[in-house]
Amino acid sequence: MASSREYLAFVMDQLSELEDISYRGMMGEYILYYRGKIFGGIYDDRLLVKPVPAAVNMVPDAEMELPYEGAKKMLLVDDVDNREFLCELVRRIWDDLPTPRPKQ
């Protein structure tokens, strides 16, 4: 099942106070970027983030779910209605995210 543009718009609005937040559509789902690094995505109208240490510390009881078959599990973020929490989560996990490889 593909994610809806409405859910994407809602999540992007919740994250709108962050500078340099963006997304890329991929096969009906959306990859989310903060300051050039992938931090998660929207899969089947669920916000999932990479399970880096800072994310696990902020949402220790979060369920781990598969974004799609064959992928690594990611943390399910249930509290998408809380704008302050969501922005703080993305800010904190940024340092734990891998640096993207340079494009050739």
Helices and strands as residue ranges (DSSP letters): H 5-14, E 21-26, E 29-34, E 37-43, E 46-49, H 53-58, E 64-65, E 74-76, H 83-93, G 94-96
